[in-house]
Amino acid sequence: MVALGCDHGGYALMQEVKAHLDQRGIEYKDFGTYSTDSVDYPVYAHKVGKAIQDGECELGILICGTGIGISITANKMKGIRAALCENCFCAEKTREHNNANVLAMGGRVVGPELAFKIVDTFLDTPFSGEERHQRRIDMME
Ligand code: RB5
């Protein structure tokens, strides 16, 4: 189960991402926001982070205008490793090396086609499990 969260700056792209996940048959829980009305991105970062902390969802996708505010917020939560990705290379490496559990993107930065590829790469790439990467992840907390 993938937890989704966005603010008004990420709302449009999130609707596209949801349609893409539907097409792939990937289950998600949408924690909002549910319109383009102006909202505070930390609210949605916290909802997605909590769903992962509680084990309700394994991975999350967060989108705000730049992806920055929402990822900074998520990264302040214990056990959350949010990676702001604007390309597939980083999406792949952050799963392999950082075991990132949240993908953050900027709805005003990446277009839908690139976002779909970033999402697919993130969701389809497993953590390498290598000792040196796990050691470094353990050092984060
Ligand atoms: C909202 O205007 C914007 O500040 C927000 O979506 C995000 O880009 C913050 O980092």
Backbone and ligand atoms as CSV (ligand in chain L), in Angstrom:
chain,resi,resn,atom,element,x,y,z
A,1,MET,N,N,0.855,-1.198,0.000
A,1,MET,CA,C,0.000,0.000,0.000
A,1,MET,C,C,0.892,1.251,0.000
A,2,VAL,N,N,0.578,2.171,-0.899
A,2,VAL,CA,C,1.372,3.402,-1.020
A,2,VAL,C,C,0.554,4.568,-0.463
A,3,ALA,N,N,1.143,5.338,0.434
A,3,ALA,CA,C,0.478,6.512,1.012
A,3,ALA,C,C,0.752,7.727,0.131
A,4,LEU,N,N,-0.293,8.461,-0.191
A,4,LEU,CA,C,-0.141,9.642,-1.052
A,4,LEU,C,C,-0.506,10.899,-0.278
A,5,GLY,N,N,0.259,11.962,-0.489
A,5,GLY,CA,C,-0.059,13.241,0.129
A,5,GLY,C,C,0.472,14.379,-0.713
A,6,CYS,N,N,-0.285,15.451,-0.760
A,6,CYS,CA,C,0.151,16.614,-1.542
A,6,CYS,C,C,-0.463,17.878,-0.962
A,7,ASP,N,N,0.066,19.025,-1.372
A,7,ASP,CA,C,-0.602,20.299,-1.087
A,7,ASP,C,C,-1.192,20.817,-2.409
A,8,HIS,N,N,-1.658,22.061,-2.382
A,8,HIS,CA,C,-2.271,22.619,-3.591
A,8,HIS,C,C,-1.283,22.695,-4.754
A,9,GLY,N,N,0.007,22.892,-4.445
A,9,GLY,CA,C,1.026,22.973,-5.490
A,9,GLY,C,C,1.298,21.626,-6.143
A,10,GLY,N,N,0.920,20.560,-5.458
A,10,GLY,CA,C,1.155,19.221,-5.994
A,10,GLY,C,C,-0.116,18.520,-6.421
A,11,TYR,N,N,-1.237,19.177,-6.202
A,11,TYR,CA,C,-2.532,18.517,-6.428
A,11,TYR,C,C,-2.701,18.013,-7.875
A,12,ALA,N,N,-2.424,18.871,-8.838
A,12,ALA,CA,C,-2.643,18.491,-10.249
A,12,ALA,C,C,-1.787,17.280,-10.623
A,13,LEU,N,N,-0.508,17.323,-10.251
A,13,LEU,CA,C,0.361,16.188,-10.592
A,13,LEU,C,C,-0.084,14.931,-9.848
A,14,MET,N,N,-0.537,15.080,-8.621
A,14,MET,CA,C,-0.970,13.901,-7.856
A,14,MET,C,C,-2.159,13.216,-8.530
A,15,GLN,N,N,-3.052,13.993,-9.130
A,15,GLN,CA,C,-4.188,13.363,-9.832
A,15,GLN,C,C,-3.681,12.513,-10.994
A,16,GLU,N,N,-2.659,13.006,-11.676
A,16,GLU,CA,C,-2.054,12.254,-12.786
A,16,GLU,C,C,-1.358,10.998,-12.259
A,17,VAL,N,N,-0.650,11.154,-11.149
A,17,VAL,CA,C,0.060,10.013,-10.564
A,17,VAL,C,C,-0.940,8.942,-10.118
A,18,LYS,N,N,-2.062,9.374,-9.547
A,18,LYS,CA,C,-3.084,8.407,-9.127
A,18,LYS,C,C,-3.625,7.625,-10.325
A,19,ALA,N,N,-3.881,8.318,-11.425
A,19,ALA,CA,C,-4.372,7.635,-12.635
A,19,ALA,C,C,-3.330,6.629,-13.122
A,20,HIS,N,N,-2.072,7.005,-13.011
A,20,HIS,CA,C,-0.985,6.108,-13.423
A,20,HIS,C,C,-0.933,4.875,-12.517
A,21,LEU,N,N,-1.061,5.080,-11.224
A,21,LEU,CA,C,-1.054,3.948,-10.285
A,21,LEU,C,C,-2.261,3.043,-10.534
A,22,ASP,N,N,-3.408,3.658,-10.816
A,22,ASP,CA,C,-4.614,2.876,-11.150
A,22,ASP,C,C,-4.340,1.974,-12.350
A,23,GLN,N,N,-3.715,2.567,-13.353
A,23,GLN,CA,C,-3.412,1.817,-14.586
A,23,GLN,C,C,-2.508,0.631,-14.302
A,24,ARG,N,N,-1.584,0.806,-13.350
A,24,ARG,CA,C,-0.656,-0.268,-12.994
A,24,ARG,C,C,-1.234,-1.220,-11.957
A,25,GLY,N,N,-2.409,-0.900,-11.430
A,25,GLY,CA,C,-3.032,-1.760,-10.427
A,25,GLY,C,C,-2.348,-1.691,-9.077
A,26,ILE,N,N,-1.711,-0.574,-8.798
A,26,ILE,CA,C,-1.014,-0.393,-7.516
A,26,ILE,C,C,-1.962,0.253,-6.520
A,27,GLU,N,N,-2.092,-0.368,-5.354
A,27,GLU,CA,C,-3.013,0.137,-4.333
A,27,GLU,C,C,-2.406,1.319,-3.589
A,28,TYR,N,N,-3.235,2.302,-3.311
A,28,TYR,CA,C,-2.765,3.473,-2.565
A,28,TYR,C,C,-3.858,3.977,-1.642
A,29,LYS,N,N,-3.398,4.773,-0.657
A,29,LYS,CA,C,-4.336,5.473,0.217
A,29,LYS,C,C,-4.042,6.963,0.063
A,30,ASP,N,N,-5.044,7.711,-0.315
A,30,ASP,CA,C,-4.864,9.137,-0.601
A,30,ASP,C,C,-5.211,9.965,0.639
A,31,PHE,N,N,-4.194,10.592,1.227
A,31,PHE,CA,C,-4.389,11.397,2.438
A,31,PHE,C,C,-4.647,12.871,2.123
A,32,GLY,N,N,-4.897,13.203,0.852
A,32,GLY,CA,C,-5.197,14.582,0.480
A,32,GLY,C,C,-3.933,15.390,0.231
A,33,THR,N,N,-4.111,16.624,-0.102
A,33,THR,CA,C,-5.305,17.427,-0.117
A,33,THR,C,C,-6.204,17.039,-1.303
A,34,TYR,N,N,-7.423,17.475,-1.272
A,34,TYR,CA,C,-8.375,17.015,-2.278
A,34,TYR,C,C,-8.866,18.122,-3.206
A,35,SER,N,N,-8.164,19.264,-3.238
A,35,SER,CA,C,-8.537,20.341,-4.155
A,35,SER,C,C,-7.327,21.266,-4.316
A,36,THR,N,N,-7.493,22.287,-5.125
A,36,THR,CA,C,-6.384,23.236,-5.324
A,36,THR,C,C,-6.450,24.401,-4.327
A,37,ASP,N,N,-7.361,24.333,-3.356
A,37,ASP,CA,C,-7.403,25.374,-2.322
A,37,ASP,C,C,-6.086,25.370,-1.537
A,38,SER,N,N,-5.633,26.545,-1.182
A,38,SER,CA,C,-4.351,26.661,-0.491
A,38,SER,C,C,-4.378,25.982,0.887
A,39,VAL,N,N,-3.374,25.133,1.122
A,39,VAL,CA,C,-3.268,24.398,2.392
A,39,VAL,C,C,-1.811,24.412,2.848
A,40,ASP,N,N,-1.563,23.842,4.020
A,40,ASP,CA,C,-0.211,23.798,4.594
A,40,ASP,C,C,0.392,22.407,4.373
A,41,TYR,N,N,1.479,22.353,3.601
A,41,TYR,CA,C,2.043,21.043,3.229
A,41,TYR,C,C,2.460,20.164,4.422
A,42,PRO,N,N,2.880,20.730,5.583
A,42,PRO,CA,C,3.284,19.820,6.674
A,42,PRO,C,C,2.166,18.871,7.113
A,43,VAL,N,N,0.921,19.336,7.004
A,43,VAL,CA,C,-0.213,18.488,7.402
A,43,VAL,C,C,-0.187,17.172,6.627
A,44,TYR,N,N,0.103,17.246,5.350
A,44,TYR,CA,C,0.030,16.060,4.472
A,44,TYR,C,C,1.304,15.220,4.586
A,45,ALA,N,N,2.421,15.891,4.809
A,45,ALA,CA,C,3.662,15.146,5.067
A,45,ALA,C,C,3.500,14.319,6.339
A,46,HIS,N,N,2.903,14.914,7.361
A,46,HIS,CA,C,2.718,14.200,8.631
A,46,HIS,C,C,1.765,13.020,8.479
A,47,LYS,N,N,0.695,13.189,7.711
A,47,LYS,CA,C,-0.267,12.086,7.521
A,47,LYS,C,C,0.411,10.896,6.829
A,48,VAL,N,N,1.169,11.184,5.793
A,48,VAL,CA,C,1.852,10.107,5.056
A,48,VAL,C,C,2.941,9.471,5.927
A,49,GLY,N,N,3.708,10.307,6.626
A,49,GLY,CA,C,4.761,9.775,7.502
A,49,GLY,C,C,4.181,8.872,8.571
A,50,LYS,N,N,3.057,9.282,9.157
A,50,LYS,CA,C,2.435,8.485,10.220
A,50,LYS,C,C,1.928,7.145,9.677
A,51,ALA,N,N,1.361,7.167,8.468
A,51,ALA,CA,C,0.867,5.917,7.871
A,51,ALA,C,C,2.013,4.922,7.694
A,52,ILE,N,N,3.199,5.433,7.391
A,52,ILE,CA,C,4.362,4.549,7.244
A,52,ILE,C,C,4.867,4.122,8.622
A,53,GLN,N,N,4.944,5.059,9.535
A,53,GLN,CA,C,5.397,4.708,10.902
A,53,GLN,C,C,4.492,3.651,11.521
A,54,ASP,N,N,3.183,3.747,11.276
A,54,ASP,CA,C,2.209,2.813,11.853
A,54,ASP,C,C,2.157,1.474,11.118
A,55,GLY,N,N,2.843,1.386,9.971
A,55,GLY,CA,C,2.837,0.152,9.194
A,55,GLY,C,C,1.610,-0.006,8.315
A,56,GLU,N,N,0.809,1.055,8.244
A,56,GLU,CA,C,-0.388,1.015,7.400
A,56,GLU,C,C,0.014,1.013,5.919
A,57,CYS,N,N,1.093,1.694,5.596
A,57,CYS,CA,C,1.626,1.765,4.232
A,57,CYS,C,C,3.134,1.517,4.285
A,58,GLU,N,N,3.662,0.931,3.214
A,58,GLU,CA,C,5.097,0.628,3.175
A,58,GLU,C,C,5.883,1.797,2.586
A,59,LEU,N,N,5.301,2.418,1.573
A,59,LEU,CA,C,5.978,3.507,0.863
A,59,LEU,C,C,5.024,4.684,0.747
A,60,GLY,N,N,5.585,5.867,0.452
A,60,GLY,CA,C,4.750,7.051,0.281
A,60,GLY,C,C,5.210,7.898,-0.886
A,61,ILE,N,N,4.299,8.698,-1.395
A,61,ILE,CA,C,4.632,9.691,-2.419
A,61,ILE,C,C,4.072,11.027,-1.943
A,62,LEU,N,N,4.942,12.031,-1.883
A,62,LEU,CA,C,4.541,13.369,-1.451
A,62,LEU,C,C,4.846,14.368,-2.560
A,63,ILE,N,N,3.906,15.237,-2.828
A,63,ILE,CA,C,4.118,16.250,-3.875
A,63,ILE,C,C,3.661,17.613,-3.353
A,64,CYS,N,N,4.571,18.582,-3.379
A,64,CYS,CA,C,4.177,19.981,-3.187
A,64,CYS,C,C,4.687,20.745,-4.407
A,65,GLY,N,N,4.729,22.060,-4.340
A,65,GLY,CA,C,5.132,22.820,-5.529
A,65,GLY,C,C,6.526,22.472,-5.997
A,66,THR,N,N,7.465,22.476,-5.047
A,66,THR,CA,C,8.855,22.145,-5.379
A,66,THR,C,C,9.249,20.747,-4.917
A,67,GLY,N,N,8.496,20.197,-3.992
A,67,GLY,CA,C,8.870,18.941,-3.340
A,67,GLY,C,C,9.772,19.169,-2.146
A,68,ILE,N,N,10.180,20.415,-1.949
A,68,ILE,CA,C,11.171,20.697,-0.902
A,68,ILE,C,C,10.532,20.747,0.487
A,69,GLY,N,N,9.533,21.605,0.661
A,69,GLY,CA,C,8.937,21.758,1.992
A,69,GLY,C,C,8.364,20.461,2.514
A,70,ILE,N,N,7.724,19.727,1.639
A,70,ILE,CA,C,7.044,18.491,2.054
A,70,ILE,C,C,8.060,17.396,2.387
A,71,SER,N,N,9.217,17.401,1.695
A,71,SER,CA,C,10.237,16.396,2.002
A,71,SER,C,C,11.010,16.774,3.263
A,72,ILE,N,N,11.281,18.071,3.454
A,72,ILE,CA,C,11.955,18.495,4.695
A,72,ILE,C,C,11.108,18.081,5.894
A,73,THR,N,N,9.812,18.325,5.795
A,73,THR,CA,C,8.905,17.978,6.905
A,73,THR,C,C,8.920,16.480,7.170
A,74,ALA,N,N,8.759,15.690,6.129
A,74,ALA,CA,C,8.702,14.228,6.294
A,74,ALA,C,C,9.997,13.704,6.909
A,75,ASN,N,N,11.120,14.310,6.530
A,75,ASN,CA,C,12.414,13.821,7.028
A,75,ASN,C,C,12.659,14.134,8.497
A,76,LYS,N,N,11.805,14.932,9.108
A,76,LYS,CA,C,11.926,15.185,10.547
A,76,LYS,C,C,11.214,14.105,11.370
A,77,MET,N,N,10.545,13.187,10.691
A,77,MET,CA,C,9.794,12.137,11.396
A,77,MET,C,C,10.658,10.883,11.526
A,78,LYS,N,N,10.618,10.259,12.685
A,78,LYS,CA,C,11.439,9.071,12.945
A,78,LYS,C,C,11.118,7.960,11.935
A,79,GLY,N,N,12.141,7.424,11.356
A,79,GLY,CA,C,11.966,6.284,10.444
A,79,GLY,C,C,11.583,6.674,9.032
A,80,ILE,N,N,11.388,7.955,8.809
A,80,ILE,CA,C,11.014,8.391,7.458
A,80,ILE,C,C,12.260,8.865,6.723
A,81,ARG,N,N,12.431,8.318,5.533
A,81,ARG,CA,C,13.530,8.727,4.660
A,81,ARG,C,C,12.912,9.158,3.333
A,82,ALA,N,N,12.736,10.462,3.219
A,82,ALA,CA,C,12.080,11.018,2.035
A,82,ALA,C,C,13.133,11.546,1.065
A,83,ALA,N,N,13.025,11.153,-0.183
A,83,ALA,CA,C,13.990,11.564,-1.207
A,83,ALA,C,C,13.289,12.421,-2.254
A,84,LEU,N,N,13.785,13.619,-2.414
A,84,LEU,CA,C,13.260,14.520,-3.447
A,84,LEU,C,C,13.953,14.161,-4.754
A,85,CYS,N,N,13.194,13.671,-5.712
A,85,CYS,CA,C,13.779,13.183,-6.969
A,85,CYS,C,C,13.224,13.935,-8.166
A,86,GLU,N,N,14.142,14.337,-9.031
A,86,GLU,CA,C,13.752,14.994,-10.278
A,86,GLU,C,C,14.228,14.188,-11.477
A,87,ASN,N,N,14.772,13.011,-11.194
A,87,ASN,CA,C,15.218,12.138,-12.289
A,87,ASN,C,C,15.193,10.690,-11.817
A,88,CYS,N,N,15.267,9.771,-12.784
A,88,CYS,CA,C,15.143,8.337,-12.474
A,88,CYS,C,C,16.394,7.788,-11.802
A,89,PHE,N,N,17.549,8.361,-12.127
A,89,PHE,CA,C,18.790,7.871,-11.516
A,89,PHE,C,C,18.704,8.010,-9.995
A,90,CYS,N,N,18.287,9.187,-9.537
A,90,CYS,CA,C,18.189,9.404,-8.087
A,90,CYS,C,C,17.094,8.533,-7.471
A,91,ALA,N,N,15.998,8.343,-8.187
A,91,ALA,CA,C,14.911,7.493,-7.678
A,91,ALA,C,C,15.405,6.059,-7.487
A,92,GLU,N,N,16.223,5.592,-8.421
A,92,GLU,CA,C,16.773,4.233,-8.319
A,92,GLU,C,C,17.779,4.139,-7.179
A,93,LYS,N,N,18.691,5.083,-7.143
A,93,LYS,CA,C,19.774,5.010,-6.145
A,93,LYS,C,C,19.262,5.226,-4.724
A,94,THR,N,N,18.241,6.063,-4.574
A,94,THR,CA,C,17.757,6.292,-3.206
A,94,THR,C,C,17.035,5.067,-2.656
A,95,ARG,N,N,16.463,4.236,-3.527
A,95,ARG,CA,C,15.905,2.968,-3.057
A,95,ARG,C,C,17.052,1.990,-2.755
A,96,GLU,N,N,18.006,1.873,-3.680
A,96,GLU,CA,C,19.090,0.901,-3.510
A,96,GLU,C,C,19.988,1.238,-2.329
A,97,HIS,N,N,20.336,2.513,-2.183
A,97,HIS,CA,C,21.342,2.904,-1.182
A,97,HIS,C,C,20.741,3.407,0.126
A,98,ASN,N,N,19.660,4.190,0.035
A,98,ASN,CA,C,19.104,4.828,1.254
A,98,ASN,C,C,17.871,4.116,1.775
A,99,ASN,N,N,17.390,3.123,1.036
A,99,ASN,CA,C,16.110,2.475,1.382
A,99,ASN,C,C,15.060,3.547,1.671
A,100,ALA,N,N,15.027,4.574,0.827
A,100,ALA,CA,C,14.054,5.659,1.016
A,100,ALA,C,C,12.652,5.070,1.008
A,101,ASN,N,N,11.820,5.552,1.931
A,101,ASN,CA,C,10.442,5.038,1.976
A,101,ASN,C,C,9.421,6.080,1.514
A,102,VAL,N,N,9.895,7.260,1.175
A,102,VAL,CA,C,9.004,8.279,0.616
A,102,VAL,C,C,9.678,8.929,-0.586
A,103,LEU,N,N,8.940,9.003,-1.677
A,103,LEU,CA,C,9.374,9.743,-2.860
A,103,LEU,C,C,8.709,11.113,-2.819
A,104,ALA,N,N,9.509,12.166,-2.916
A,104,ALA,CA,C,8.957,13.520,-2.997
A,104,ALA,C,C,9.246,14.086,-4.379
A,105,MET,N,N,8.278,14.799,-4.906
A,105,MET,CA,C,8.456,15.448,-6.214
A,105,MET,C,C,7.841,16.842,-6.171
A,106,GLY,N,N,8.250,17.663,-7.108
A,106,GLY,CA,C,7.705,19.012,-7.234
A,106,GLY,C,C,6.697,19.073,-8.367
A,107,GLY,N,N,5.470,19.379,-8.026
A,107,GLY,CA,C,4.422,19.450,-9.044
A,107,GLY,C,C,4.624,20.597,-10.017
A,108,ARG,N,N,5.434,21.594,-9.608
A,108,ARG,CA,C,5.734,22.708,-10.492
A,108,ARG,C,C,7.100,22.536,-11.142
A,109,VAL,N,N,7.688,21.357,-10.952
A,109,VAL,CA,C,9.048,21.114,-11.446
A,109,VAL,C,C,9.061,20.038,-12.527
A,110,VAL,N,N,8.441,18.898,-12.242
A,110,VAL,CA,C,8.451,17.794,-13.217
A,110,VAL,C,C,7.074,17.662,-13.871
A,111,GLY,N,N,7.090,17.297,-15.133
A,111,GLY,CA,C,5.848,17.037,-15.867
A,111,GLY,C,C,5.362,15.631,-15.592
A,112,PRO,N,N,4.140,15.321,-15.991
A,112,PRO,CA,C,3.564,14.009,-15.669
A,112,PRO,C,C,4.333,12.833,-16.254
A,113,GLU,N,N,4.788,12.926,-17.483
A,113,GLU,CA,C,5.461,11.765,-18.091
A,113,GLU,C,C,6.744,11.415,-17.347
A,114,LEU,N,N,7.521,12.438,-17.003
A,114,LEU,CA,C,8.742,12.185,-16.227
A,114,LEU,C,C,8.372,11.679,-14.833
A,115,ALA,N,N,7.348,12.277,-14.242
A,115,ALA,CA,C,6.916,11.853,-12.903
A,115,ALA,C,C,6.533,10.370,-12.904
A,116,PHE,N,N,5.848,9.904,-13.934
A,116,PHE,CA,C,5.449,8.482,-13.988
A,116,PHE,C,C,6.687,7.587,-13.982
A,117,LYS,N,N,7.694,7.974,-14.756
A,117,LYS,CA,C,8.916,7.161,-14.820
A,117,LYS,C,C,9.651,7.181,-13.476
A,118,ILE,N,N,9.662,8.336,-12.835
A,118,ILE,CA,C,10.295,8.436,-11.513
A,118,ILE,C,C,9.541,7.560,-10.511
A,119,VAL,N,N,8.221,7.634,-10.537
A,119,VAL,CA,C,7.386,6.821,-9.637
A,119,VAL,C,C,7.640,5.338,-9.891
A,120,ASP,N,N,7.618,4.928,-11.142
A,120,ASP,CA,C,7.825,3.507,-11.475
A,120,ASP,C,C,9.199,3.039,-11.001
A,121,THR,N,N,10.202,3.847,-11.250
A,121,THR,CA,C,11.561,3.476,-10.837
A,121,THR,C,C,11.623,3.325,-9.325
A,122,PHE,N,N,11.040,4.288,-8.619
A,122,PHE,CA,C,11.064,4.257,-7.149
A,122,PHE,C,C,10.341,3.015,-6.625
A,123,LEU,N,N,9.159,2.756,-7.137
A,123,LEU,CA,C,8.350,1.647,-6.616
A,123,LEU,C,C,8.914,0.285,-7.008
A,124,ASP,N,N,9.590,0.218,-8.142
A,124,ASP,CA,C,10.052,-1.077,-8.661
A,124,ASP,C,C,11.480,-1.435,-8.255
A,125,THR,N,N,12.174,-0.516,-7.605
A,125,THR,CA,C,13.569,-0.783,-7.238
A,125,THR,C,C,13.654,-1.194,-5.775
A,126,PRO,N,N,14.211,-2.372,-5.504
A,126,PRO,CA,C,14.355,-2.789,-4.097
A,126,PRO,C,C,15.606,-2.193,-3.443
A,127,PHE,N,N,15.608,-2.174,-2.129
A,127,PHE,CA,C,16.816,-1.822,-1.363
A,127,PHE,C,C,17.861,-2.896,-1.629
A,128,SER,N,N,19.099,-2.483,-1.807
A,128,SER,CA,C,20.164,-3.451,-2.109
A,128,SER,C,C,20.393,-4.407,-0.944
A,129,GLY,N,N,20.139,-3.932,0.274
A,129,GLY,CA,C,20.376,-4.769,1.461
A,129,GLY,C,C,21.833,-4.899,1.826
A,130,GLU,N,N,22.711,-4.215,1.111
A,130,GLU,CA,C,24.150,-4.341,1.389
A,130,GLU,C,C,24.484,-3.733,2.751
A,131,GLU,N,N,25.437,-4.417,3.407
A,131,GLU,CA,C,25.773,-4.057,4.801
A,131,GLU,C,C,26.179,-2.599,4.917
A,132,ARG,N,N,26.986,-2.112,3.968
A,132,ARG,CA,C,27.485,-0.737,4.112
A,132,ARG,C,C,26.349,0.282,3.997
A,133,HIS,N,N,25.351,-0.039,3.197
A,133,HIS,CA,C,24.219,0.889,3.066
A,133,HIS,C,C,23.334,0.841,4.309
A,134,GLN,N,N,23.118,-0.376,4.831
A,134,GLN,CA,C,22.313,-0.496,6.058
A,134,GLN,C,C,23.004,0.208,7.222
A,135,ARG,N,N,24.324,0.052,7.280
A,135,ARG,CA,C,25.093,0.703,8.359
A,135,ARG,C,C,24.895,2.220,8.313
A,136,ARG,N,N,24.941,2.769,7.120
A,136,ARG,CA,C,24.806,4.225,6.980
A,136,ARG,C,C,23.395,4.687,7.307
A,137,ILE,N,N,22.416,3.863,6.927
A,137,ILE,CA,C,21.021,4.192,7.259
A,137,ILE,C,C,20.837,4.182,8.773
A,138,ASP,N,N,21.419,3.162,9.430
A,138,ASP,CA,C,21.320,3.067,10.891
A,138,ASP,C,C,21.948,4.302,11.553
A,139,MET,N,N,22.973,4.836,10.942
A,139,MET,CA,C,23.652,6.014,11.521
A,139,MET,C,C,22.812,7.283,11.418
A,140,MET,N,N,21.796,7.267,10.531
A,140,MET,CA,C,20.957,8.464,10.354
A,140,MET,C,C,20.137,8.776,11.589
A,141,GLU,N,N,19.659,7.718,12.265
A,141,GLU,CA,C,18.642,7.930,13.333
A,141,GLU,C,C,19.296,8.364,14.634
L,1,RB5,C1,C,3.088,26.492,-1.882
L,1,RB5,O1,O,2.911,27.700,-2.548
L,1,RB5,C2,C,4.542,26.076,-1.948
L,1,RB5,O2,O,5.292,26.865,-1.088
L,1,RB5,C3,C,4.684,24.611,-1.604
L,1,RB5,O3,O,3.918,23.847,-2.480
L,1,RB5,C4,C,6.073,24.040,-1.684
L,1,RB5,O4,O,6.684,24.340,-2.888
L,1,RB5,C5,C,6.953,24.298,-0.531
L,1,RB5,O5,O,8.068,23.822,-0.438
